[in-house]
Amino acid sequence: MPVRTPLALAALADAAVQGLEPVSVRDQPTAARDQDCALVEDATGRRWVVRSPRTSAAGARLEAEGRLLGVLAGWLPYSVPAVEGSAALPEGGRAVVHRTLSGRPVDLESLEPAAPLTAAIGRALAALHDVPDRLVEDVGLPGYTADEYRQRRLAEVDRAAVSGHVPPALLQRWEQALEEVSAWRFMPCVVHGDLAPENVLVDDERVTGILEWAETRLADPADDFAWLASGCSAETLDAVIEAYTVTRRVEPDKDLARRARLAAELAVARWLLHGVSTEERAVVDDAVAMLADLDAAVAGTPW
């Protein structure tokens, strides 16, 4: 499928939603590397996001995401994107359009352990992880047992090791963590799978919305804490998990925070693998530098 410019995406938005008359458009960054995305403002001042898949696999994920969001909204105390229209693409698949959500991206650097927003993030994650598993299963998104997920992480580490770019001590640390089977006895649940500050919208004291649901699956709840483990102090992460624990209907396992920190580390390995698979030298070099920094930061510390 071709790469589409913002102007082409604006035309798709016009076709997808009756009464949407674009007056301005700009590129909209997205975590999905196989989608094109733009922000469109219409003649009445409304703002819209239009997303178009670049591959058939991306198109299938976009359709599954749309089905999920259609049923997810009623289960969560904050907003998620609601698809309000779609337009068929000449090569197959569909572009989808939804309105922007209120709120601003969370600023992790300013997040303090005792802040009301910190507890609100914990409660927001608890609400997500308490969503019934069947909602994900019914729309055809993937699900894994705890051991299946541990094996997937092991496979990632093995592929990263083959690249020759992972420092030996860091590789040994990851292998030790993944071979500690007792630390992987979690109850799989609905996870977002791609949380980052730009995907979590907030006001002063509450979470107002969450974006980018294409990676949702049944998996390790620790994955949804990885962005906090890498961007917050340990005290702030503990405060989020405390609010999460008292809110969830199911008590979290004792190794949740440990796996969250490990998930944050393994995200660097996945960035390396992306660079290797796409043969993007700049990405590989960036990942290698990040791995060196990570190796120095965790040297001598338990996982």
C-alpha positions as CSV (number, residue, x, y, z in Angstrom):
1,M,0.0,0.0,0.0
2,P,1.3,3.5,-0.8
3,V,2.5,6.1,1.7
4,R,-0.1,8.8,1.9
5,T,0.5,12.5,2.4
6,P,-1.4,14.6,4.9
7,L,-3.4,16.2,2.0
8,A,-4.3,12.7,0.7
9,L,-5.4,11.8,4.2
10,A,-7.5,14.9,4.5
11,A,-9.3,13.9,1.3
12,L,-10.0,10.5,2.8
13,A,-11.4,12.1,6.0
14,D,-13.7,14.3,3.8
15,A,-15.0,11.1,2.1
16,A,-15.3,9.2,5.4
17,V,-17.4,11.6,7.5
18,Q,-20.4,13.5,6.2
19,G,-20.2,17.2,6.9
20,L,-16.4,17.1,7.5
21,E,-15.0,19.9,5.3
22,P,-11.2,20.1,5.9
23,V,-9.7,23.6,6.2
24,S,-6.2,22.6,7.5
25,V,-4.2,19.4,7.9
26,R,-0.8,18.5,9.3
27,D,1.1,15.3,10.0
28,Q,0.3,13.5,13.2
29,P,3.1,11.4,14.8
30,T,2.0,7.9,15.6
31,A,3.7,4.9,17.2
32,A,2.5,2.6,14.5
33,R,5.3,2.6,11.9
34,D,3.0,0.9,9.3
35,Q,0.3,3.6,9.3
36,D,0.0,7.1,7.9
37,C,-1.7,9.6,10.3
38,A,-2.8,13.2,10.0
39,L,-4.6,15.8,12.1
40,V,-7.4,17.5,10.3
41,E,-9.4,20.6,11.3
42,D,-12.8,21.2,9.6
43,A,-14.8,24.3,8.7
44,T,-16.6,24.2,12.1
45,G,-13.4,24.0,14.2
46,R,-13.7,20.4,15.0
47,R,-10.4,18.4,15.0
48,W,-10.1,14.9,13.6
49,V,-7.5,12.2,13.4
50,V,-7.4,10.1,10.1
51,R,-5.3,6.9,9.9
52,S,-4.5,4.9,6.9
53,P,-2.7,1.5,6.8
54,R,0.4,1.0,4.7
55,T,0.2,-2.9,4.7
56,S,-2.6,-5.4,4.7
57,A,-1.5,-6.6,8.2
58,A,-1.7,-3.0,9.4
59,G,-5.2,-2.8,7.9
60,A,-6.3,-5.9,9.7
61,R,-5.0,-4.5,13.0
62,L,-6.7,-1.2,12.4
63,E,-10.0,-3.0,11.8
64,A,-9.6,-5.1,14.9
65,E,-8.7,-2.0,16.9
66,G,-11.9,-0.3,15.7
67,R,-14.0,-3.2,16.7
68,L,-12.4,-3.3,20.1
69,L,-12.9,0.5,20.7
70,G,-16.5,0.1,19.8
71,V,-17.1,-2.1,22.8
72,L,-14.3,-0.9,25.1
73,A,-15.6,2.6,25.8
74,G,-18.4,1.5,28.1
75,W,-16.0,-0.3,30.4
76,L,-13.5,2.5,31.1
77,P,-13.8,5.7,33.1
78,Y,-11.9,7.8,30.5
79,S,-12.3,8.4,26.8
80,V,-10.9,6.2,23.9
81,P,-11.1,7.1,20.2
82,A,-14.5,6.4,18.7
83,V,-14.4,5.7,14.9
84,E,-16.9,8.0,13.3
85,G,-16.3,7.1,9.7
86,S,-14.1,5.1,7.3
87,A,-13.2,5.3,3.6
88,A,-12.3,2.4,1.3
89,L,-8.7,2.5,-0.1
90,P,-8.2,1.6,-3.8
91,E,-5.7,-1.1,-3.0
92,G,-7.9,-2.6,-0.3
93,G,-8.5,-1.9,3.4
94,R,-10.0,1.2,4.9
95,A,-8.8,4.5,6.4
96,V,-10.6,5.4,9.7
97,V,-11.4,8.8,11.2
98,H,-12.1,9.7,14.8
99,R,-12.2,13.0,16.8
100,T,-9.4,14.1,18.9
101,L,-9.7,13.5,22.7
102,S,-9.5,16.2,25.4
103,G,-6.5,16.5,27.6
104,R,-2.7,16.8,27.3
105,P,0.0,14.2,27.2
106,V,1.2,13.3,30.7
107,D,4.5,14.8,31.8
108,L,6.4,12.1,33.6
109,E,9.2,14.3,34.8
110,S,6.8,16.4,36.9
111,L,4.9,13.3,38.3
112,E,5.4,13.1,42.1
113,P,4.6,10.1,44.3
114,A,2.0,11.9,46.4
115,A,0.4,13.8,43.5
116,P,-3.3,13.0,42.8
117,L,-2.5,12.4,39.2
118,T,-0.1,9.6,40.1
119,A,-2.9,7.7,41.9
120,A,-5.3,8.5,39.1
121,I,-2.9,6.8,36.6
122,G,-2.8,3.7,38.9
123,R,-6.6,3.6,39.0
124,A,-6.8,4.1,35.2
125,L,-4.6,1.1,34.6
126,A,-6.6,-1.0,37.1
127,A,-9.8,-0.2,35.2
128,L,-8.2,-1.3,31.9
129,H,-6.8,-4.5,33.4
130,D,-10.2,-5.4,34.9
131,V,-11.9,-5.3,31.4
132,P,-13.3,-8.7,30.6
133,D,-10.9,-10.9,28.6
134,R,-13.7,-11.8,26.2
135,L,-13.8,-8.3,24.7
136,V,-10.3,-8.9,23.3
137,E,-10.9,-12.5,22.4
138,D,-14.2,-11.6,20.5
139,V,-12.5,-9.2,18.2
140,G,-9.7,-11.6,17.3
141,L,-6.8,-9.9,19.1
142,P,-4.0,-12.1,20.4
143,G,-3.8,-13.7,23.9
144,Y,-1.0,-15.5,25.7
145,T,-0.6,-17.6,28.8
146,A,2.1,-16.5,31.3
147,D,4.5,-19.1,30.1
148,E,3.8,-18.4,26.4
149,Y,4.6,-14.8,27.1
150,R,7.8,-15.6,28.9
151,Q,8.9,-17.7,25.9
152,R,8.2,-14.8,23.6
153,R,10.4,-12.6,25.6
154,L,13.1,-15.2,25.6
155,A,12.9,-15.4,21.8
156,E,13.3,-11.6,21.6
157,V,16.4,-11.8,23.7
158,D,17.8,-14.6,21.6
159,R,17.3,-12.6,18.4
160,A,18.9,-9.6,20.0
161,A,21.9,-11.7,21.1
162,V,22.4,-12.9,17.5
163,S,22.8,-9.3,16.4
164,G,26.0,-9.1,18.5
165,H,25.1,-5.7,19.7
166,V,23.9,-6.5,23.3
167,P,26.6,-6.1,26.0
168,P,27.3,-9.5,27.5
169,A,26.5,-8.5,31.1
170,L,23.1,-7.1,30.0
171,L,22.4,-10.2,28.0
172,Q,23.2,-12.4,31.1
173,R,20.9,-10.2,33.2
174,W,18.0,-10.6,30.8
175,E,18.5,-14.4,30.5
176,Q,18.6,-14.7,34.3
177,A,15.4,-12.8,34.7
178,L,13.6,-14.8,32.0
179,E,14.8,-18.1,33.5
180,E,13.4,-17.2,36.9
181,V,10.1,-19.0,36.2
182,S,8.6,-18.1,39.6
183,A,8.7,-14.4,38.7
184,W,6.4,-15.1,35.7
185,R,3.4,-16.5,37.5
186,F,1.0,-13.7,36.6
187,M,-2.6,-13.7,35.6
188,P,-2.9,-12.5,32.0
189,C,-5.3,-9.6,31.4
190,V,-6.3,-7.0,28.9
191,V,-3.3,-4.8,28.3
192,H,-2.9,-1.7,26.1
193,G,0.6,-2.8,25.1
194,D,1.9,0.5,23.8
195,L,1.6,3.0,26.6
196,A,3.8,6.1,26.4
197,P,3.4,9.7,27.7
198,E,2.0,10.9,24.4
199,N,-0.7,8.2,24.5
200,V,-2.0,9.0,28.0
201,L,-4.0,12.3,28.1
202,V,-4.6,14.0,31.4
203,D,-5.8,17.2,33.1
204,D,-4.5,18.4,36.4
205,E,-5.7,15.4,38.5
206,R,-7.2,12.7,36.3
207,V,-6.7,10.7,33.2
208,T,-9.0,11.9,30.4
209,G,-8.2,9.6,27.6
210,I,-5.9,6.9,26.2
211,L,-4.8,6.6,22.5
212,E,-3.1,4.1,20.2
213,W,-4.8,0.7,20.9
214,A,-3.4,-1.3,18.0
215,E,-1.2,-3.5,20.3
216,T,-3.9,-4.5,22.8
217,R,-3.8,-8.1,23.8
218,L,-4.2,-10.5,26.7
219,A,-0.8,-10.6,28.2
220,D,1.4,-9.5,31.2
221,P,0.0,-6.5,33.1
222,A,3.5,-5.4,33.8
223,D,3.9,-4.3,30.2
224,D,1.6,-1.3,30.9
225,F,3.9,-0.1,33.6
226,A,7.1,-0.2,31.5
227,W,6.7,3.4,30.4
228,L,6.5,4.5,34.0
229,A,9.5,2.3,35.0
230,S,11.7,4.0,32.4
231,G,10.4,7.6,32.9
232,C,9.6,8.0,36.6
233,S,11.4,7.6,39.9
234,A,11.1,4.3,41.7
235,E,9.0,6.0,44.4
236,T,6.5,7.3,41.8
237,L,6.3,3.9,40.2
238,D,5.6,2.4,43.6
239,A,2.9,4.9,44.2
240,V,1.2,4.1,40.9
241,I,1.3,0.4,41.7
242,E,-0.1,1.0,45.2
243,A,-3.2,2.9,43.8
244,Y,-3.5,0.2,41.1
245,T,-3.4,-2.6,43.7
246,V,-6.1,-1.2,45.9
247,T,-8.4,-0.6,42.9
248,R,-8.0,-3.8,40.9
249,R,-10.5,-6.6,41.5
250,V,-7.7,-9.2,41.3
251,E,-4.7,-8.8,43.5
252,P,-1.5,-8.3,41.4
253,D,1.3,-10.7,41.7
254,K,4.3,-9.7,43.8
255,D,6.8,-9.5,40.9
256,L,4.8,-6.9,38.9
257,A,7.2,-4.0,39.5
258,R,10.3,-6.2,38.7
259,R,8.8,-7.3,35.3
260,A,7.8,-3.7,34.6
261,R,11.4,-2.6,34.9
262,L,12.5,-5.6,32.8
263,A,9.9,-4.7,30.1
264,A,11.3,-1.2,30.0
265,E,14.8,-2.6,29.4
266,L,13.6,-5.1,26.7
267,A,12.0,-2.2,24.8
268,V,15.5,-1.2,23.9
269,A,16.2,-4.6,22.5
270,R,13.0,-4.4,20.4
271,W,14.2,-1.1,19.1
272,L,17.5,-2.7,18.1
273,L,15.6,-5.6,16.4
274,H,13.5,-3.1,14.5
275,G,16.6,-1.4,13.2
276,V,18.2,-4.7,12.2
277,S,15.1,-6.0,10.4
278,T,14.6,-2.8,8.5
279,E,18.3,-2.3,7.9
280,E,18.1,1.3,9.2
281,R,21.7,2.0,10.3
282,A,20.6,5.1,12.3
283,V,18.2,3.1,14.4
284,V,20.7,0.4,15.1
285,D,23.3,3.0,16.1
286,D,20.8,4.7,18.4
287,A,19.8,1.3,20.0
288,V,23.5,0.4,20.5
289,A,24.1,3.7,22.3
290,M,21.0,3.1,24.4
291,L,22.1,-0.4,25.3
292,A,25.5,0.9,26.4
293,D,23.9,3.5,28.7
294,L,21.5,0.8,30.1
295,D,24.4,-1.6,30.7
296,A,26.2,1.0,32.7
297,A,23.0,2.1,34.6
298,V,22.1,-1.4,35.8
299,A,25.6,-2.8,36.4
300,G,25.7,-4.6,39.7
301,T,22.0,-4.2,40.4
302,P,19.5,-7.1,40.7
303,W,16.9,-7.3,38.0
